[in-house]
């Protein structure tokens, strides 16, 4: 997602080169060896010009608008690194290599098999098969949990979820993760939330009993699986189009709310390809249908869609700069969330309207939630970090990220209910 910042604010940019050939391939592993993650200082306007002159060497980059000031993270492909390094040096730009093979993180990829259906820790990332097994085990072993099979992907995988409602509450909460395949910290965090509501129910009884929780840990199973078997930095689902070798749709550009108007692409090879038409994708339709059913009586109190990375809790609108009439109410919820997050491990998260931080993009879930599903509190949460590791967040950050997010979720849902009681 694009990142912009004002003057004097730290600017973070990940230019994630993966080569045009990468998006064309559908059955070959992508080799990230030698793609260097670099931190670069943009101290002068001339440095911005250097970046602009280099941008055609990269496939994916953000922010789309470059600004002077702060530090920038770029990933230079192995075949372009010498040229990039030369341009940075000749331009008098300070830089250093943070990771010599970005996209390969052996620390991140270490994992172990589950000893039984419920045995999961957050010291490791887990593949789809283990997440699904865990989800099914939670449902089978807790009488207040219902297993949901909300739909099927293009590759015929089940999209699984859980309903957790031990207190028969009428305050519905929606949480989903994993819409973007490469954002592994998202499903890891969502499964941790599930664990706190179930296996750690005794310590979370009040918050568990107080809400009717609807949770989908991996909304894009095909894409997530592909990141484990072929391409770690794959973003989209695995739609195969008839007229192109390019594969996949960006599921967070496919929602039927100002679809394809801004910040999305009609090019199937683009990482932000919005699909052939609005809500063309089975993953989006599955989530859409369930959310609309849940909120048919306006009882869905809050919707949280969990992504990475940027460290921000964000409110609509994201497709335009116009401020919603109830923005102050939404900001109060987000402020409570980021305050709780900071009190957990001291991590600073931003909060505000999406377009305060990112360039406008349409067809996104949070805007659809507010504009179509009429969910007053519809938010996107961007987890750690701000670019140093990006999508390959080391596994020693899984647990603290999940813990602080859980505290933020609790604060947010309590604030929403508190605000409803005042009406």
N, C-alpha and C positions, 0 to 999 in steps of 0.2 A: 504494500500500500504506500502511496506517496506521502512524503513528509516535508512540510515547509516550516520555517521558523522565522521569527522577527529578528531585527538587528540586535546583536549582542546575545542572542540565545544560541545555545549549542546546536549546530546543524548536523544531523546524522544522515548519511546517504549510503545505501548499499547498492552498488552497481553490480548486478549479479550476472556476469557473462556466462552463458552456457552454450553459446553458438547456435546459429540458425539451424544447423543440422540436428541439434538436440531436439528441437520441437518437431522436426519432421519424423524422427524415428519413433516407432511404436513397439519394437520388440528387441532393442539392443540396450545393454547396460551403458550408462553414460559414465565416462571416466573423468573424475574431477581432479586427478593428480596434476599438480602444478598450477592450478588456478589460485592465485595468491590474493588473500584478503589483506588490503592495505588501508592504513589510516593516513589521511592526507590533510594538511592544513590549507584552508583557503583564506589567506591573510590579505590578499589584494584582489582588485578587480581583474588583474591579468591572470591570476590563478583560476578564476571562474572561466575566463576565455579558454584556457588550456583544457579544462574539463569539457567545455562545450565542443571544442574541436575534436576531442577524443570520443564523444558520445556514440558516434556511428560504429565504433569498435565493439560496443556493448549491445546486448539484446535487451536487457531489462535494467532500468535504473530509476531511482527516486531520491529526492523530489524531481519532478519534471522541470521545475524552474530552479535554477541554481542561484545562490546568493552568496555574497561575500561575508566572511566571518565564520568562526567555529572550525570544527573538524569534520571531515568527510570520510566515510568508509567506502572503498571500492573493491571489487573483485576483478582482478586482471587475469584473463585467460593465459595459459602457458604460452601459446603462440603469439600473443600480443604483449607479453610482459616486458620484453626488452624495449619495444617502442614506447610503452606507457612509462616505464622507468626513465627513459631518455627525455621524454617530454616534461616529466615532473622535475627532473634535475636541471634541464635547460631553462625551465620556467622559474627556478629558484624556489621550488615548493618543498616544504618539509614533509617527509613521509616515512613510514616504517611498515614492515610486513608483520602482520599479526598472526597469520596462518598461511603456511606455504602450500597447503592443498585444501582450500576452502570447499566444503561439501563433503569432506572426509573427516570424521571426528571419531577416532577409535574409542575415546572415552565415552562419547555419546552412544556408540553402537554396542557397547558391552551389555549383555542381558543374560538372564537365566530363565529356565522354564518354570512354570507354575508347579508347585508341588501338589496342589489340589485346586479345585475350582475357585476357592476363595482366597488362596494364598497369593497376594500381590503386595509388593512394596513399591515405593516411589524412589528407589535408588537406581532404577533402570527404566528405560523406555521399553514398551511391550508391543509386539506385532499384533496385527488384527486378530489372528486366531486366539491369542491369549486374552485380549480384551473381550472378545465375544464370549469366550469360555467363562471369564470372570463375571460378566454381566448376567449370563444365564445362571451361574452359581448363586449370585446374590438373590435373584428372583426365586430360585428354588429353595433357598434356605431362610427366607424371611416372609412370614405370612402377610405382612403389610406392604409387600413389594409385588408389582405386576410386571411381567415381561411384555414388552411391546415389540411387535414386528410391524413397523410403520410403512414399509415399502421395500422395493427391490431395485437394485442398480442395473445399469446397462449390461454388466457382466454377471447379472443374476445373483449377486450377493444380497443377503438380507440386511436392511438397515434396522439395527436394534436399539431399543430404548427401555427406560424403566419409569414406572409410576410409583412413587414412594409417598404414602399418605397414612402414616400410623395414627394420626389424630383425627382422621376424617375431616380435615380442614376444607374450607371453601375458597381459601386464598391460593390460587394457582400460580405456580412459578415455572417458567420454561427456561431450560439451559441446554444449549447444544455446543458441540465442539467438532473440530476436524473437517469443516467445510473445505478448507484449503489443505491439501494433502501433506505438504511439507512441514506444517506447523505442529510438530510432534508434541510440543509442550501443551497444546490445547487438549487433546484426548487424555493425556496424562493428568492434567489438572481436573478435568471433568470427572474422571474415574475416582480421583481423590475425594471430590465432593460427594459422590455416591457412597464412598466408604464411610465418610463422616456421618452420613444420614442412616447408615445401616449397621455395619459392623461396629461402629463407634456410637451407636444410637444412645446408649446410656449417658454419655457425656454431652450429647447434643439433643436431648429429649425435647426441650422447649422449642427449639428452632425447627426440629423435624416434625413435631406434632402440630406446629402452628401453620404449616403450609402444605399444599398439595403439589408435590414436586414431579415435574415431567422432564426427563433428562435423556438426551441422545449424545453419547460420548463421541461417536464417529459418524458424522453425517455423510461422509464421502468415502465409503469403504474401499471402492475400487482404486481411487487415487492413493489412499493411505497405504494399501497393500503394495501398490506400484513403487512407492518410495522405499519400501523395504527390499524389493526384488530387482529393481531396475535403475531407478533414478531418484536419489535422495532429495533433490530439490524440485521435484514435480509439484505443480500447484493445482492443476485442474482435475476434473473427473476424467473418465476414460471413454468418452463418446468417440466412436469411430464414424467419421463422415464419409459419404460415398464418393465425393468429388475431390478429395484432397488426401494427401498422406498425413496431414496434421491431425492430431488427436486432442480431444478434451475441450471442455467448456469451463470457464471461470464461474463457479456456482454463486459467487457473490457479485455477479453482474447480470444474473439471469432472472431476477425477480421482476414481476410485472408491476413495476412502479417507476414511471419515467424511463422505461427500458431503452437502452442504447442512445440516450440523449447526450451523455457526457461521461468522460473517463472510462469508456468501454470501447471495444473494437469489434468490427464485423469480419475481421481476418481470422480464420480458424487457426492460424499459426501463432497468433498473439497470445501471450499469457493472460490477457484480460478479454479474451474472446467471449462475447456475451451470449453466444448460441444462435441458432437459426431463427428463433423467435422466443418471446418471453415465456419463461417457465417451461421451456422445452425439455428440461432435464428431470429424470425420475426422482433424483435426490431432492431437488427443490420442491417438486409437486408433493412428495411424501410429507415433508415437513410442513409445507403450506396447508395441506388438507387437514392435518391434525391440529395445527394452531388455530385455523378458522373454526374447527369444530369446538375446540376448548373455549374459544372466546365468543361463541355464538350468544352467550348470555352476559358478555362483558365481565367475566369473572377471572380473566387472566391478568394478574396484578402486575407482572413484570416479565420481560423476555430478555435474556442475556445470550448473545452469541459470542463465543470465546475464540479469539484469534491470537496471532503473534506476528510481528513483534513491534513494539514502540513504547510500551509501558504507559497506557492511557485508558481511561474509562470515558466513552464518548457517546453523545446523544445526537439524534437527528437535528437538522437535516444534513445529509451528506451530498445530496445532488445539487444543492444550491446554497448560496451564502445567506439567504433569508433566515431570520431568527424565528423559531416557533413561538407562539404566544405564551406557551407554558414552559419556556426554557428555564426560568428561575426555579420552578418546581423540580424539573429534571436535574438541574445543577445541584440542588440541595441533596438529592439522592446520591449523585456521583461524588459530591464532596464527602459525604458520610462514608462512602465506600473507600475512597483513596486514603482517607484518614485512618480507617481501620487497617488498610494494607500497610501503610507506613508504620503503624504501631506494632506490627508483627515482626518484621525484620529490618525496619528502617528504610525500606525501598521507596523511592519517590515515584509516584505515578501522576501524570497529568490528568486533568479532567476538563471537559467542555464540549462544545458542539464540534462535530466531526470536521467541518470546514475551517475550524480554528487551527487545526493541525495538518489536515490533508487537503489535497486538491479535490474539487468536486468529482464525484463518480455516481452514476445512476444504476438502477437495477440492483441495489444492495438490500440486504435483509433487514437491517435496522430501520431504514426508511420505509420499506414495505410494511414492517410491523406496525409502525405508527400511522402510516398513510392509508393502508388498505385494511389490515386486521384491526385497526383502531385500538391498539395497545398503547396506553398513555406512556408507560415506561418501557421503551424499547431501546436497548443499548448494545453497543459493541464494546467488548473488552479486549484490548491488545496487551498481551503478557510480555514478560521479559524477552530480550533486553532492548537496548536502543541501537544496536548495530554491531557491537564488537564481535558477537557470535552469530547474531541474526537467527536464522531458522535452525541452526545446529547448536542449540543451547546445550552446554555440557550437562551431563546427568547429575552432577553434584548440585545443580540449581533446580532440579525437578521438584524436590520436596519443599524447599523454601518458597518457590513460586506457587505451588499448589496451596501451601498453608496460608500465605498472605492473600491469595485470591479467595479462599474459603472465608476468611475473616471479612473481606470486602463484600462478598455475596451476602453474608449474614447481615451486615450493616445496611446494605442496600434494600433487602426485602423488608427488614424491620422499618426502615424509613418510609418505604412505600405504604405499608399498612398504617403507620402512624399518620401519614398525610391524608389517607382516605378517611380515617376516623375523625379528622378535623372538619371534613366537608359536611 
